[in-house]
């Protein structure tokens, strides 16, 4: 039995009750939303660990193989994608099911206490279906006129948020989990979302230090065309307007990019 819906309901209840985010000051640009969510975890009665600053995910349940990664987004502002730092989003990590919690809050509040405007709690596989990729940074020495400069290949990933992927998530509180995923019996389905794997996947890239051009290597995706189906849920009493999946072209329009031709 997943605890995701119980934690989601605790978040919705807090938003409905007007429980505000509290930041320590304007220099607190990261942990204010995490602290708000931590209080929801505590109110749910679940035991959890809060890993260190650079650990993944942010919160791990003690008696259940589940973890929660927090992404706070200032609104209005950047909301179509987010920086993943050194961890590609996924639905399973070290044997734990991983859920992402996206919460938007005012970009320029008039104080250090302000509301959560909307929230999406989604299973990590909604963002990326591949759980096998292992991130590693690499480096080499030998660059420069004297051959003694180190070049570090320190990757940064930028992934779309549910606000870019699905229509109907803005200004609402929505839970998105794989079809058949266990949720509390009173949760109401407001949409069925299908993500289709692309025909070609990137397996390598190279960077030309002379031209500053990057090139990618694609191979056929062994799971090309596979569909991953998700259900969107809301709590009873919340607005029940539908949540729908945007098309691939619409998603790229939200991200400000043009999709490559992969036969889709």
C-alpha positions in Angstrom: 0.0 0.0 0.0 1.4 3.3 -1.1 1.4 6.3 1.4 1.4 8.8 -1.5 -2.3 9.5 -1.4 -2.3 9.9 2.4 0.5 12.4 2.3 -1.1 14.2 -0.6 -4.3 14.5 1.3 -2.4 16.0 4.3 -1.0 18.6 1.9 -4.4 19.4 0.5 -5.9 19.7 4.0 -3.1 22.1 5.0 -3.7 24.3 1.9 -7.4 24.4 2.6 -6.7 25.3 6.2 -4.5 28.1 5.2 -1.3 26.6 6.7 1.4 28.9 5.3 5.0 28.5 4.2 7.3 30.2 6.6 10.8 31.2 5.4 13.5 32.3 7.8 14.3 35.3 5.5 14.8 36.3 1.9 18.0 34.3 1.8 16.0 31.1 2.4 15.5 30.2 -1.3 15.3 26.4 -1.0 14.2 25.0 2.3 11.0 26.9 3.1 8.8 24.6 0.9 10.7 21.6 2.2 10.0 22.6 5.8 6.3 23.1 5.0 6.1 19.6 3.5 8.0 18.2 6.4 5.2 19.4 8.7 2.7 17.6 6.5 4.8 14.4 6.8 4.8 14.8 10.6 1.0 15.3 10.7 0.5 12.1 8.8 2.2 10.1 11.6 4.8 8.5 9.3 8.4 8.1 10.4 10.9 9.4 7.9 14.5 10.5 7.5 15.6 13.8 6.1 18.7 13.2 4.1 21.5 15.7 3.8 21.6 18.7 1.5 22.8 16.8 -1.6 21.0 13.5 -0.9 18.3 12.1 -3.1 15.4 11.9 -2.5 14.8 14.7 0.1 12.6 12.5 2.4 12.7 8.8 2.8 10.0 6.8 4.8 11.5 4.5 7.4 9.1 1.6 7.3 8.2 1.8 3.6 10.3 1.8 0.5 9.2 5.3 -0.6 10.9 8.6 -1.0 9.7 12.2 -1.8 11.7 14.8 -3.8 10.6 18.4 -3.3 10.5 21.1 -6.0 9.3 24.5 -5.0 8.5 26.9 -7.9 7.9 30.7 -7.6 4.8 31.9 -9.5 4.7 33.7 -11.8 8.1 32.6 -13.0 9.8 29.6 -14.3 7.4 26.7 -14.1 7.6 24.7 -17.3 10.9 23.0 -16.3 13.3 22.7 -13.4 16.9 21.9 -12.7 17.5 18.4 -11.6 21.1 19.1 -10.5 22.9 15.7 -10.8 19.9 13.3 -10.6 17.8 12.5 -13.6 14.1 12.1 -12.4 13.0 8.5 -12.1 10.3 6.4 -10.4 12.6 4.1 -8.5 15.9 4.7 -6.8 17.9 2.3 -4.7 14.8 0.1 -4.4 12.5 3.0 -3.3 9.5 4.3 -5.2 10.2 8.0 -5.7 7.5 10.7 -5.8 8.0 14.3 -6.8 6.2 17.1 -5.0 5.8 20.3 -7.0 4.4 23.3 -5.1 4.0 26.9 -6.4 4.1 29.9 -4.2 4.1 33.7 -4.8 7.3 34.9 -6.4 7.4 38.2 -4.5 5.5 37.8 -1.2 5.0 40.8 1.1 6.4 39.0 4.0 8.0 35.7 5.2 4.7 33.8 5.4 2.8 33.0 2.2 0.5 30.3 0.8 1.0 27.2 -1.4 -0.8 28.3 -4.5 -1.1 24.8 -6.1 0.5 21.4 -5.8 1.2 18.3 -7.9 2.4 15.1 -6.3 3.4 12.7 -9.0 5.2 9.4 -9.3 8.7 9.9 -10.8 7.9 7.6 -13.8 5.6 10.3 -15.0 8.6 12.5 -15.6 10.9 9.7 -16.9 10.3 6.0 -17.3 13.9 4.8 -17.2 15.2 3.7 -13.8 18.5 2.2 -15.1 20.6 5.3 -15.8 23.3 6.0 -13.2 24.7 9.5 -13.1 28.5 9.9 -12.9 30.7 12.9 -13.4 34.0 12.4 -15.2 37.0 14.6 -15.9 40.3 14.6 -17.8 43.5 16.5 -17.5 45.5 17.8 -20.5 43.7 20.8 -21.7 45.4 24.2 -22.3 48.7 25.4 -23.7 50.7 23.5 -21.1 48.5 20.4 -21.0 47.9 20.6 -17.2 44.3 22.0 -17.0 41.5 19.7 -15.7 38.2 19.6 -17.6 35.2 18.4 -15.6 32.2 16.9 -17.3 29.6 17.9 -14.7 26.2 17.2 -16.1 23.1 19.2 -15.3 19.6 17.9 -16.3 16.5 20.0 -16.9 13.2 18.2 -16.9 9.6 19.4 -17.6 7.3 19.9 -14.7 3.8 18.4 -14.5 2.5 22.0 -15.2 4.1 21.8 -18.6 3.1 18.1 -19.3 -0.5 18.2 -18.3 -3.3 20.6 -18.8 -5.5 21.3 -15.8 -2.8 21.1 -13.1 -2.4 24.8 -12.6 -4.3 26.4 -9.7 -5.4 22.9 -8.5 -4.1 20.1 -6.2 -3.5 16.9 -8.2 -2.0 13.5 -7.5 -0.6 11.6 -10.5 0.4 7.9 -10.2 0.7 5.0 -12.6 -2.6 3.2 -13.5 -3.3 0.5 -11.0 -1.2 2.2 -8.3 -2.9 1.9 -4.8 -4.5 5.0 -3.6 -7.1 5.8 -0.8 -10.5 4.6 -1.8 -12.1 8.0 -1.6 -9.8 9.6 -4.2 -11.6 10.7 -7.3 -10.1 10.2 -10.8 -10.1 13.4 -12.9 -8.0 12.2 -15.8 -6.1 9.4 -17.6 -2.7 10.5 -18.9 -0.6 8.4 -21.4 3.0 9.0 -22.1 4.6 7.2 -25.2 8.3 6.4 -25.4 10.2 7.9 -28.3 11.7 5.9 -31.2 15.2 7.2 -30.7 17.1 7.7 -27.4 20.3 9.6 -26.7 23.2 7.3 -25.6 26.2 9.6 -25.9 27.2 13.2 -26.6 30.5 14.9 -27.6 31.7 18.5 -27.2 34.1 20.2 -29.7 36.3 22.5 -27.7 37.3 24.4 -30.9 33.8 25.2 -32.1 31.8 24.9 -28.8 29.4 22.6 -30.6 27.7 19.7 -28.9 26.7 16.6 -30.8 24.5 13.7 -29.7 24.4 10.0 -30.6 21.0 8.3 -31.0 20.1 4.6 -31.1 16.7 2.9 -31.5 14.8 2.8 -28.3 14.2 -0.9 -27.4 10.9 0.2 -25.8 9.8 2.5 -28.7 6.1 3.1 -28.7 5.6 1.7 -25.2 2.8 3.6 -23.5 2.8 4.4 -19.8 -0.6 5.2 -18.4 -1.2 7.3 -15.3 -4.3 8.4 -13.4 -4.8 11.9 -12.0 -6.7 12.2 -8.7 -8.2 14.8 -6.6 -9.6 14.9 -3.0 -13.4 14.9 -2.6 -14.6 18.5 -2.3 -11.9 19.8 -4.5 -12.7 21.1 -8.1 -13.1 18.1 -10.3 -12.3 19.7 -13.7 -10.3 17.3 -15.9 -6.6 16.9 -16.2 -5.4 16.0 -19.8 -2.1 15.1 -21.3 -0.6 17.7 -23.6 0.7 16.5 -27.0 4.4 16.2 -27.6 4.4 19.4 -29.7 2.5 21.3 -27.1 5.0 20.2 -24.4 7.9 21.4 -26.5 6.1 24.7 -27.1 5.7 25.1 -23.3 9.4 24.4 -22.9 10.4 26.7 -25.8 12.0 23.9 -27.8 11.4 22.1 -31.0 11.0 18.3 -30.9 13.4 16.3 -33.0 11.9 14.0 -35.7 11.8 10.6 -34.2 9.0 9.2 -36.2 6.4 10.1 -33.6 
